[in-house]
Amino acid sequence: MQLTPPPTGGAPVTATYWASHAWLGTHVEPGVVLDIAGGRIAAVRTGVHAPPPGATALRGLTLPGLANTHSHAFHRALRSTTQAGAGTFWTWRELMYRVAALLTPDTYYDLARATYAEMALAGITSVGEFHYLHHGPGGTPYDHPNAMGEALVAAAGEAGIRITLLDTAYLAAGFGEKPNRHQLRFSDTTADAWAERASLLKGGDHALIGAAVHSVRAVPAGQLATVAAWAREREAPLHVHLSEQTAENDACAAAHGCTP
């Protein structure tokens, strides 16, 4: 059986891999050849029971690269610290704020590079990074307004995985509430200001720029459309924490008469 034909035009085959066993979406298939052209899989051929000449042999089970579609890289620093005794989302959040307060573009790069390298070792080849730690202490913008986001893009490149940087609008502490002192580093104050800063971000060979709404409690209803329009105009991904915990759902119902 041949799933796709060998390439007959376009980019020439630059590499060939032979997998002793490969996952093809519905089942494990023995003896699979993967032809690579232009950095993409150009052909998948089955029923090949020995490596063709020049092919790189992959023993064991070969899987497609996995995608982590919702990452907060700096949360890796919370590992083993948040489950000591009883707690809630809100007690966890206080610990998260403490970690966020300590990070600079340089230390964020180091932490994210380690996080993404760990993903790569686990078979993750693409990450969607839900990024809302934008500014310096007290909410003061960096000289380079996207220094923190650029650190994440660089870290993914060093770790060898693709990244969709989901630059996140995070404007309020809750329905009708201004950002608290911890959240000043997250907030651009308005969706228009967020869009202006996010527009300065550049992607690359391994990086795509997308948008995110942190949540309906963190972006006032009247400003949601600005974020959505920014993504639509650029044909960019749009991501959201839609229903993260029950207290938020209850507060949304009280404020708007409906759930998120």
Buried (B, 14 or more C-beta within 10 A) or exposed (E): EEEEEEBEEEEEEEEBBBBBBBBBEEEEBEBBBBBBBEEEEBBBBBEBEEBEEEBEEBEEEBEEEEBBBEBBBBBBBBEEEBEEEEEEEEEBBEBBBEBBEEBBBEEBBBBBBBBBBEBBEEEBBBBBBBBBBBBBEEBEBBEEBBBBBBBBBBBBBEBEBBBBBBBBBBBBBBBEEEBEEBBBBBBBEBBEBBBEBBEEBEBEEBBBBBBBBBBBBBBBEEBBEBBBBBBEEBEBBBBBBEEBEEEBBEBBEEBEEEEB
